[in-house]
Amino acid sequence: MADEKDRAYGAVAPLKVGLLNDYPTKGDTDNDTLAALTLVMEEAHATGLIDRPVEIVRRDVVGLPNGTYHVVERAFDELVAEGCLAIFGPWVSDNVVPLRPHVDATARTPIITLSGSEGALGEWSFALNNGSMAEEPVMLAAVMIGDGRKRIAIAYESSLIGKEYLAFSEKAYTAAGLTITATVAIPQVEAEKEAAVEQLRATNPDALVHVGFGHGLWGFSDALLSAGWDPPRYTTTAFEMAHINAEWMWQLRGWIGLDSYDERNMVGQRFLDRFEAKYGRRPGHSMPGLAHDAATVIARGLSAARPLTGDGVRAGIEQVKLIPAASGAPGTFLRFGRYLRQGWLGSDYLVARRVVPDGSAHVFHAVPSDNIARAVGLSSG
């Protein structure tokens, strides 16, 4: 009652924004995400973009693939009941795709997701997709063409994500003139890989590709080492698992994959300057940039909301146009619209990076745009 009385005399309630993390980790990435969201919202208030402070309401739940979908839907409902005007998350396609009809049916709070499945998109569901099942295979094809690869063996995780990736990969690689020598299913979770490695190797590919969420990568490098086989190897944005901790980096040693972190992007680097000044650390991975961009979209949605309700924020997000992004290669922008629910503008919103052989670091490898025309069959080079 005291809070309500204070507000009656002029105190202003904070705006509530949800953070729904359906894949919590033990590394620093979760803390970096929350810190980045907080910094952007503080800056938005300080500059007058929004006229009151933001309270971030957090829910960490273990959704699919390791947990359950039910806890994700329950967390969403709790954040709506808390009065959140927008929600960043959930992120994993296996959770977002079934949640999307519920978000639309509830029709109260828009979400910004990182899901790469177009099944995640809806009237209330916007994506700063951290990759896309439809686009990543084209990007990887372009990178492999640039690296001189021709014969590709695919290991796909036996899951919603893995099978969707596989279907688009087969289509994209064929269009790019690459030969698929084999497609071998692997478990979505950590499991023995030696038999799959032998099946893939027997087809004599000059490159190995993994597609899926990422847990299927666990033990893959060890199995390749045991087999005495060291092919050029590529993966999707599952590559970003390397950011979780040193053990994940070790599991991905020698792999090339897609990532939204690019140290050449000065929008992202200037944000990390401010991040470092505030928190005393400078993360070199994708989540601070992605959180910056999601928070930027939400802050602008809050600023443009008339009235200041979830529906108003949804309409406000549709007004976001040509905002420079911290993610991706230089020149990546953010934009949404009435019928636009995927927010990246630019062919290199993902770049290719490589984990060095000793698993100690990841480095820039290539941009897809150098060979996109060839990858979609528009040019013979």
DRENDO-1510 file (C-alpha; in Angstrom, 1 decimal, always signed):
<recs>
REC; n; res; u; v; w
REC; 1; MET; +0.0; +0.0; +0.0 .
REC; 2; ALA; +2.9; +2.3; +0.7 .
REC; 3; ASP; +4.2; +2.0; -2.9 .
REC; 4; GLU; +0.7; +2.8; -4.3 .
REC; 5; LYS; +0.4; +5.8; -2.0 .
REC; 6; ASP; +3.9; +7.1; -3.0 .
REC; 7; ARG; +3.0; +6.8; -6.7 .
REC; 8; ALA; -0.3; +8.7; -6.0 .
REC; 9; TYR; +1.9; +11.6; -5.0 .
REC; 10; GLY; +4.0; +11.6; -8.1 .
REC; 11; ALA; +6.4; +8.7; -7.9 .
REC; 12; VAL; +6.7; +6.8; -11.2 .
REC; 13; ALA; +6.6; +3.0; -11.6 .
REC; 14; PRO; +9.4; +1.4; -13.5 .
REC; 15; LEU; +8.8; -0.2; -16.9 .
REC; 16; LYS; +9.1; -4.0; -16.7 .
REC; 17; VAL; +10.9; -6.0; -19.3 .
REC; 18; GLY; +11.2; -9.8; -19.1 .
REC; 19; LEU; +14.3; -11.9; -19.6 .
REC; 20; LEU; +13.3; -15.5; -20.3 .
REC; 21; ASN; +16.4; -17.7; -20.5 .
REC; 22; ASP; +15.5; -21.2; -21.5 .
REC; 23; TYR; +19.1; -22.4; -21.8 .
REC; 24; PRO; +20.9; -21.2; -18.6 .
REC; 25; THR; +24.6; -21.9; -18.4 .
REC; 26; LYS; +27.3; -22.0; -15.7 .
REC; 27; GLY; +29.6; -19.7; -17.6 .
REC; 28; ASP; +29.7; -15.9; -17.8 .
REC; 29; THR; +27.4; -15.6; -20.8 .
REC; 30; ASP; +24.2; -15.3; -18.7 .
REC; 31; ASN; +25.7; -12.6; -16.5 .
REC; 32; ASP; +27.0; -10.8; -19.6 .
REC; 33; THR; +23.5; -10.9; -21.2 .
REC; 34; LEU; +21.8; -9.4; -18.1 .
REC; 35; ALA; +24.5; -6.8; -17.8 .
REC; 36; ALA; +24.2; -5.8; -21.4 .
REC; 37; LEU; +20.4; -5.5; -21.2 .
REC; 38; THR; +20.7; -3.4; -18.0 .
REC; 39; LEU; +23.3; -1.0; -19.6 .
REC; 40; VAL; +21.2; -0.4; -22.7 .
REC; 41; MET; +18.1; +0.3; -20.6 .
REC; 42; GLU; +20.0; +2.7; -18.3 .
REC; 43; GLU; +21.4; +4.5; -21.4 .
REC; 44; ALA; +18.0; +4.8; -22.9 .
REC; 45; HIS; +16.6; +6.4; -19.7 .
REC; 46; ALA; +19.6; +8.7; -19.3 .
REC; 47; THR; +19.3; +10.0; -22.8 .
REC; 48; GLY; +15.6; +10.5; -22.6 .
REC; 49; LEU; +14.6; +7.9; -25.1 .
REC; 50; ILE; +12.4; +6.5; -22.4 .
REC; 51; ASP; +11.0; +8.6; -19.6 .
REC; 52; ARG; +11.4; +6.2; -16.7 .
REC; 53; PRO; +13.7; +3.4; -15.5 .
REC; 54; VAL; +13.4; -0.2; -16.5 .
REC; 55; GLU; +13.1; -3.1; -14.2 .
REC; 56; ILE; +14.3; -6.4; -15.7 .
REC; 57; VAL; +12.3; -9.4; -14.5 .
REC; 58; ARG; +14.3; -12.6; -14.9 .
REC; 59; ARG; +13.3; -16.2; -15.3 .
REC; 60; ASP; +15.9; -19.0; -15.9 .
REC; 61; VAL; +14.4; -22.3; -16.8 .
REC; 62; VAL; +15.8; -25.5; -18.3 .
REC; 63; GLY; +13.7; -25.9; -21.5 .
REC; 64; LEU; +14.3; -28.3; -24.3 .
REC; 65; PRO; +16.5; -30.1; -25.3 .
REC; 66; ASN; +17.7; -31.0; -21.8 .
REC; 67; GLY; +14.6; -30.0; -19.9 .
REC; 68; THR; +10.9; -29.6; -20.8 .
REC; 69; TYR; +8.7; -27.2; -22.8 .
REC; 70; HIS; +6.2; -26.9; -19.9 .
REC; 71; VAL; +8.6; -24.8; -17.8 .
REC; 72; VAL; +9.1; -22.3; -20.6 .
REC; 73; GLU; +5.4; -21.7; -21.1 .
REC; 74; ARG; +4.9; -21.3; -17.4 .
REC; 75; ALA; +7.8; -18.8; -17.2 .
REC; 76; PHE; +6.3; -16.8; -20.0 .
REC; 77; ASP; +2.9; -16.7; -18.3 .
REC; 78; GLU; +4.6; -15.5; -15.0 .
REC; 79; LEU; +6.4; -12.7; -16.8 .
REC; 80; VAL; +3.1; -11.6; -18.4 .
REC; 81; ALA; +1.4; -11.7; -15.0 .
REC; 82; GLU; +4.3; -9.6; -13.6 .
REC; 83; GLY; +3.3; -6.9; -16.1 .
REC; 84; CYS; +6.3; -7.1; -18.5 .
REC; 85; LEU; +5.7; -5.0; -21.6 .
REC; 86; ALA; +8.2; -7.0; -23.7 .
REC; 87; ILE; +10.2; -10.2; -23.2 .
REC; 88; PHE; +13.7; -11.1; -24.4 .
REC; 89; GLY; +13.5; -14.9; -24.9 .
REC; 90; PRO; +13.0; -17.7; -25.0 .
REC; 91; TRP; +15.8; -18.6; -27.4 .
REC; 92; VAL; +15.8; -22.3; -28.4 .
REC; 93; SER; +13.6; -23.2; -31.4 .
REC; 94; ASP; +12.4; -26.4; -29.8 .
REC; 95; ASN; +10.7; -24.2; -27.2 .
REC; 96; VAL; +9.9; -21.1; -29.2 .
REC; 97; VAL; +8.0; -22.9; -32.0 .
REC; 98; PRO; +5.4; -24.5; -29.7 .
REC; 99; LEU; +5.3; -21.3; -27.5 .
REC; 100; ARG; +4.5; -19.0; -30.5 .
REC; 101; PRO; +0.8; -19.9; -30.8 .
REC; 102; HIS; +0.5; -19.3; -27.0 .
REC; 103; VAL; +2.2; -15.9; -27.2 .
REC; 104; ASP; -0.2; -14.9; -30.1 .
REC; 105; ALA; -3.3; -16.3; -28.3 .
REC; 106; THR; -2.4; -14.5; -25.1 .
REC; 107; ALA; -1.9; -11.3; -27.1 .
REC; 108; ARG; -0.5; -9.2; -24.3 .
REC; 109; THR; +3.3; -9.2; -24.5 .
REC; 110; PRO; +5.6; -9.3; -27.5 .
REC; 111; ILE; +8.7; -11.5; -27.4 .
REC; 112; ILE; +12.1; -11.0; -29.1 .
REC; 113; THR; +13.6; -14.4; -29.7 .
REC; 114; LEU; +16.9; -15.7; -31.1 .
REC; 115; SER; +15.2; -18.7; -32.7 .
REC; 116; GLY; +16.2; -19.5; -36.3 .
REC; 117; SER; +13.0; -21.3; -37.2 .
REC; 118; GLU; +10.4; -19.4; -39.2 .
REC; 119; GLY; +7.8; -21.4; -37.2 .
REC; 120; ALA; +8.8; -19.0; -34.3 .
REC; 121; LEU; +7.5; -15.9; -36.1 .
REC; 122; GLY; +4.0; -14.5; -35.4 .
REC; 123; GLU; +2.1; -11.3; -34.7 .
REC; 124; TRP; +3.6; -11.1; -31.2 .
REC; 125; SER; +6.8; -13.0; -31.9 .
REC; 126; PHE; +9.8; -11.1; -33.3 .
REC; 127; ALA; +13.2; -12.6; -34.1 .
REC; 128; LEU; +16.7; -11.3; -34.0 .
REC; 129; ASN; +17.4; -14.8; -35.1 .
REC; 130; ASN; +20.8; -15.9; -34.0 .
REC; 131; GLY; +21.0; -17.7; -37.4 .
REC; 132; SER; +18.3; -19.3; -39.4 .
REC; 133; MET; +17.7; -22.8; -40.5 .
REC; 134; ALA; +16.9; -21.5; -44.0 .
REC; 135; GLU; +19.8; -19.0; -44.3 .
REC; 136; GLU; +22.7; -20.6; -42.4 .
REC; 137; PRO; +23.1; -23.4; -45.0 .
REC; 138; VAL; +23.4; -20.8; -47.8 .
REC; 139; MET; +26.0; -18.9; -45.7 .
REC; 140; LEU; +27.9; -22.1; -44.9 .
REC; 141; ALA; +27.8; -23.1; -48.6 .
REC; 142; ALA; +29.3; -19.7; -49.5 .
REC; 143; VAL; +32.1; -20.1; -46.9 .
REC; 144; MET; +32.9; -23.6; -48.0 .
REC; 145; ILE; +33.0; -22.5; -51.7 .
REC; 146; GLY; +35.5; -19.8; -50.7 .
REC; 147; ASP; +37.5; -22.5; -48.9 .
REC; 148; GLY; +37.5; -24.7; -52.0 .
REC; 149; ARG; +35.3; -27.5; -50.7 .
REC; 150; LYS; +33.3; -29.6; -53.0 .
REC; 151; ARG; +32.3; -32.9; -51.4 .
REC; 152; ILE; +30.3; -32.6; -48.1 .
REC; 153; ALA; +29.3; -35.2; -45.5 .
REC; 154; ILE; +26.6; -34.0; -43.1 .
REC; 155; ALA; +26.1; -35.2; -39.5 .
REC; 156; TYR; +22.7; -34.0; -38.3 .
REC; 157; GLU; +21.2; -34.1; -34.9 .
REC; 158; SER; +18.1; -36.2; -34.7 .
REC; 159; SER; +15.8; -33.4; -33.5 .
REC; 160; LEU; +13.4; -30.7; -34.7 .
REC; 161; ILE; +16.3; -28.3; -35.2 .
REC; 162; GLY; +18.6; -30.9; -36.8 .
REC; 163; LYS; +16.1; -32.2; -39.3 .
REC; 164; GLU; +15.0; -28.7; -40.3 .
REC; 165; TYR; +18.7; -27.7; -40.8 .
REC; 166; LEU; +19.3; -30.9; -42.8 .
REC; 167; ALA; +16.4; -30.2; -45.2 .
REC; 168; PHE; +17.6; -26.7; -45.9 .
REC; 169; SER; +21.2; -27.8; -46.2 .
REC; 170; GLU; +20.4; -30.5; -48.8 .
REC; 171; LYS; +18.6; -27.8; -50.8 .
REC; 172; ALA; +21.3; -25.1; -50.4 .
REC; 173; TYR; +24.3; -27.3; -51.1 .
REC; 174; THR; +22.7; -28.8; -54.2 .
REC; 175; ALA; +22.0; -25.3; -55.5 .
REC; 176; ALA; +25.5; -24.3; -54.8 .
REC; 177; GLY; +26.9; -27.1; -56.8 .
REC; 178; LEU; +28.3; -29.0; -53.8 .
REC; 179; THR; +28.1; -32.8; -53.7 .
REC; 180; ILE; +26.6; -34.3; -50.5 .
REC; 181; THR; +28.3; -37.6; -50.0 .
REC; 182; ALA; +26.4; -38.7; -46.9 .
REC; 183; THR; +23.8; -37.7; -44.3 .
REC; 184; VAL; +24.2; -39.4; -40.9 .
REC; 185; ALA; +22.0; -39.0; -37.9 .
REC; 186; ILE; +23.6; -38.4; -34.5 .
REC; 187; PRO; +21.9; -38.1; -31.1 .
REC; 188; GLN; +20.9; -34.6; -30.0 .
REC; 189; VAL; +22.7; -35.2; -26.7 .
REC; 190; GLU; +26.3; -36.3; -25.8 .
REC; 191; ALA; +26.8; -39.8; -27.1 .
REC; 192; GLU; +29.3; -42.1; -28.8 .
REC; 193; LYS; +30.4; -40.7; -32.2 .
REC; 194; GLU; +32.9; -43.3; -33.5 .
REC; 195; ALA; +30.4; -45.2; -35.6 .
REC; 196; ALA; +29.1; -42.0; -37.2 .
REC; 197; VAL; +32.6; -40.8; -37.9 .
REC; 198; GLU; +33.4; -44.0; -39.8 .
REC; 199; GLN; +30.2; -43.8; -41.8 .
REC; 200; LEU; +31.0; -40.2; -42.8 .
REC; 201; ARG; +34.6; -40.9; -43.6 .
REC; 202; ALA; +33.8; -43.9; -45.8 .
REC; 203; THR; +32.2; -41.5; -48.4 .
REC; 204; ASN; +35.5; -39.7; -48.9 .
REC; 205; PRO; +34.3; -36.1; -48.4 .
REC; 206; ASP; +36.6; -33.1; -48.4 .
REC; 207; ALA; +34.6; -31.4; -45.7 .
REC; 208; LEU; +32.5; -32.4; -42.7 .
REC; 209; VAL; +29.4; -30.4; -41.7 .
REC; 210; HIS; +27.5; -30.7; -38.4 .
REC; 211; VAL; +23.9; -29.3; -38.2 .
REC; 212; GLY; +21.8; -29.0; -35.1 .
REC; 213; PHE; +21.5; -27.2; -31.7 .
REC; 214; GLY; +25.0; -28.1; -30.7 .
REC; 215; HIS; +25.0; -30.8; -28.0 .
REC; 216; GLY; +25.7; -33.4; -30.7 .
REC; 217; LEU; +29.2; -31.8; -31.1 .
REC; 218; TRP; +30.3; -33.0; -27.7 .
REC; 219; GLY; +32.9; -35.7; -28.2 .
REC; 220; PHE; +33.0; -35.2; -32.0 .
REC; 221; SER; +36.6; -33.9; -32.1 .
REC; 222; ASP; +37.7; -36.7; -29.8 .
REC; 223; ALA; +36.1; -39.3; -32.1 .
REC; 224; LEU; +37.9; -37.7; -35.2 .
REC; 225; LEU; +41.2; -37.8; -33.3 .
REC; 226; SER; +40.6; -41.5; -32.4 .
REC; 227; ALA; +39.9; -42.3; -36.0 .
REC; 228; GLY; +43.0; -40.5; -37.2 .
REC; 229; TRP; +40.8; -38.2; -39.4 .
REC; 230; ASP; +41.2; -34.4; -39.5 .
REC; 231; PRO; +38.9; -33.1; -42.2 .
REC; 232; PRO; +38.0; -29.4; -42.6 .
REC; 233; ARG; +34.9; -29.2; -40.4 .
REC; 234; TYR; +32.0; -26.7; -40.2 .
REC; 235; THR; +29.0; -26.2; -38.1 .
REC; 236; THR; +26.0; -23.8; -37.7 .
REC; 237; THR; +25.6; -21.2; -35.0 .
REC; 238; ALA; +26.0; -24.2; -32.7 .
REC; 239; PHE; +29.6; -22.8; -32.9 .
REC; 240; GLU; +28.5; -20.2; -30.4 .
REC; 241; MET; +28.5; -22.9; -27.7 .
REC; 242; ALA; +32.2; -22.3; -27.6 .
REC; 243; HIS; +31.4; -19.1; -25.7 .
REC; 244; ILE; +29.9; -20.9; -22.8 .
REC; 245; ASN; +33.2; -22.1; -21.1 .
REC; 246; ALA; +36.6; -23.5; -21.8 .
REC; 247; GLU; +35.3; -27.0; -22.0 .
REC; 248; TRP; +33.0; -26.1; -24.8 .
REC; 249; MET; +35.8; -24.3; -26.6 .
REC; 250; TRP; +37.9; -27.5; -26.3 .
REC; 251; GLN; +35.1; -29.6; -27.8 .
REC; 252; LEU; +34.9; -27.2; -30.8 .
REC; 253; ARG; +38.7; -27.1; -31.4 .
REC; 254; GLY; +39.4; -27.0; -35.1 .
REC; 255; TRP; +35.7; -26.3; -36.1 .
REC; 256; ILE; +34.6; -23.4; -38.3 .
REC; 257; GLY; +31.2; -22.1; -37.6 .
REC; 258; LEU; +28.8; -19.2; -37.9 .
REC; 259; ASP; +28.7; -16.5; -35.2 .
REC; 260; SER; +27.3; -13.0; -34.8 .
REC; 261; TYR; +30.4; -11.6; -33.0 .
REC; 262; ASP; +32.7; -9.6; -35.3 .
REC; 263; GLU; +35.4; -7.5; -33.7 .
REC; 264; ARG; +35.4; -5.3; -36.9 .
REC; 265; ASN; +31.9; -4.0; -36.0 .
REC; 266; MET; +32.6; -0.6; -34.4 .
REC; 267; VAL; +29.0; -0.3; -33.0 .
REC; 268; GLY; +29.7; -3.5; -31.1 .
REC; 269; GLN; +33.2; -2.4; -30.0 .
REC; 270; ARG; +32.0; +1.0; -28.8 .
REC; 271; PHE; +29.3; -0.7; -26.8 .
REC; 272; LEU; +31.9; -3.1; -25.3 .
REC; 273; ASP; +34.0; +0.0; -24.4 .
REC; 274; ARG; +31.1; +1.3; -22.3 .
REC; 275; PHE; +30.4; -2.2; -21.0 .
REC; 276; GLU; +34.0; -2.5; -19.8 .
REC; 277; ALA; +33.9; +0.9; -18.2 .
REC; 278; LYS; +30.9; -0.1; -16.2 .
REC; 279; TYR; +31.6; -3.7; -15.3 .
REC; 280; GLY; +35.4; -4.0; -15.5 .
REC; 281; ARG; +35.3; -6.9; -18.1 .
REC; 282; ARG; +35.2; -7.1; -21.8 .
REC; 283; PRO; +33.5; -10.2; -23.2 .
REC; 284; GLY; +34.6; -11.5; -26.6 .
REC; 285; HIS; +31.5; -13.4; -27.6 .
REC; 286; SER; +28.1; -12.9; -29.2 .
REC; 287; MET; +25.7; -12.5; -26.3 .
REC; 288; PRO; +26.5; -8.9; -25.3 .
REC; 289; GLY; +26.0; -7.7; -28.8 .
REC; 290; LEU; +22.8; -9.7; -29.3 .
REC; 291; ALA; +21.5; -8.4; -25.9 .
REC; 292; HIS; +22.4; -4.9; -26.9 .
REC; 293; ASP; +20.4; -5.2; -30.1 .
REC; 294; ALA; +17.4; -6.8; -28.5 .
REC; 295; ALA; +17.4; -4.2; -25.7 .
REC; 296; THR; +17.7; -1.4; -28.3 .
REC; 297; VAL; +14.6; -2.8; -30.2 .
REC; 298; ILE; +12.7; -3.1; -26.9 .
REC; 299; ALA; +13.7; +0.4; -25.7 .
REC; 300; ARG; +12.6; +1.9; -29.0 .
REC; 301; GLY; +9.4; -0.1; -28.8 .
REC; 302; LEU; +8.8; +1.3; -25.3 .
REC; 303; SER; +9.6; +4.9; -26.5 .
REC; 304; ALA; +7.1; +4.6; -29.4 .
REC; 305; ALA; +4.3; +2.8; -27.5 .
REC; 306; ARG; +1.0; +4.6; -27.6 .
REC; 307; PRO; -0.5; +3.6; -25.2 .
REC; 308; LEU; +2.2; +2.1; -22.9 .
REC; 309; THR; +0.9; -1.4; -23.0 .
REC; 310; GLY; +2.2; -4.7; -24.5 .
REC; 311; ASP; +0.1; -4.0; -27.6 .
REC; 312; GLY; +1.6; -0.5; -27.8 .
REC; 313; VAL; +5.1; -1.9; -27.5 .
REC; 314; ARG; +4.3; -4.4; -30.3 .
REC; 315; ALA; +3.3; -1.6; -32.6 .
REC; 316; GLY; +6.3; +0.4; -31.5 .
REC; 317; ILE; +8.7; -2.4; -32.4 .
REC; 318; GLU; +7.2; -2.4; -35.9 .
REC; 319; GLN; +8.5; +1.2; -36.2 .
REC; 320; VAL; +12.2; +0.3; -35.7 .
REC; 321; LYS; +14.0; +1.1; -38.9 .
REC; 322; LEU; +17.6; +1.1; -40.0 .
REC; 323; ILE; +19.2; +1.2; -36.5 .
REC; 324; PRO; +23.0; +0.2; -36.6 .
REC; 325; ALA; +23.5; -3.2; -34.9 .
REC; 326; ALA; +26.2; -4.3; -32.5 .
REC; 327; SER; +26.0; -7.8; -34.0 .
REC; 328; GLY; +27.3; -9.1; -37.3 .
REC; 329; ALA; +29.7; -7.6; -39.7 .
REC; 330; PRO; +30.1; -3.8; -40.2 .
REC; 331; GLY; +27.0; -2.5; -41.9 .
REC; 332; THR; +24.4; -4.7; -40.2 .
REC; 333; PHE; +21.2; -2.9; -39.3 .
REC; 334; LEU; +18.0; -3.6; -37.3 .
REC; 335; ARG; +14.6; -3.1; -38.8 .
REC; 336; PHE; +11.1; -4.4; -38.3 .
REC; 337; GLY; +7.7; -3.6; -39.8 .
REC; 338; ARG; +4.0; -4.5; -39.9 .
REC; 339; TYR; +4.7; -7.8; -41.7 .
REC; 340; LEU; +8.4; -8.0; -40.9 .
REC; 341; ARG; +9.3; -10.2; -37.9 .
REC; 342; GLN; +13.0; -11.0; -38.7 .
REC; 343; GLY; +15.1; -8.0; -37.7 .
REC; 344; TRP; +18.4; -8.3; -39.4 .
REC; 345; LEU; +19.2; -6.2; -42.5 .
REC; 346; GLY; +22.5; -7.2; -44.2 .
REC; 347; SER; +23.9; -10.4; -45.7 .
REC; 348; ASP; +26.6; -10.8; -43.1 .
REC; 349; TYR; +24.6; -10.6; -39.8 .
REC; 350; LEU; +26.5; -13.8; -39.3 .
REC; 351; VAL; +30.2; -14.3; -40.0 .
REC; 352; ALA; +32.4; -17.4; -40.0 .
REC; 353; ARG; +34.8; -17.9; -37.1 .
REC; 354; ARG; +37.2; -20.7; -36.3 .
REC; 355; VAL; +38.3; -22.2; -33.0 .
REC; 356; VAL; +42.1; -22.6; -33.1 .
REC; 357; PRO; +43.5; -26.2; -32.9 .
REC; 358; ASP; +44.4; -26.1; -29.2 .
REC; 359; GLY; +41.0; -24.8; -28.2 .
REC; 360; SER; +42.3; -21.6; -26.6 .
REC; 361; ALA; +40.5; -19.0; -28.7 .
REC; 362; HIS; +38.3; -18.3; -31.7 .
REC; 363; VAL; +39.3; -16.1; -34.6 .
REC; 364; PHE; +37.6; -14.5; -37.6 .
REC; 365; HIS; +37.6; -16.7; -40.7 .
REC; 366; ALA; +35.4; -15.3; -43.5 .
REC; 367; VAL; +32.2; -13.5; -44.5 .
REC; 368; PRO; +29.5; -15.3; -46.4 .
REC; 369; SER; +28.8; -12.4; -48.7 .
REC; 370; ASP; +32.1; -13.0; -50.6 .
REC; 371; ASN; +30.5; -16.0; -52.3 .
REC; 372; ILE; +26.8; -15.7; -51.7 .
REC; 373; ALA; +26.0; -15.3; -55.4 .
REC; 374; ARG; +27.8; -18.5; -56.2 .
REC; 375; ALA; +26.1; -20.3; -53.3 .
REC; 376; VAL; +22.7; -19.5; -54.6 .
REC; 377; GLY; +23.6; -20.4; -58.2 .
REC; 378; LEU; +23.6; -16.9; -59.7 .
REC; 379; SER; +27.3; -16.9; -60.7 .
REC; 380; SER; +29.9; -19.4; -61.7 .
REC; 381; GLY; +32.6; -17.1; -60.1 .
</recs>
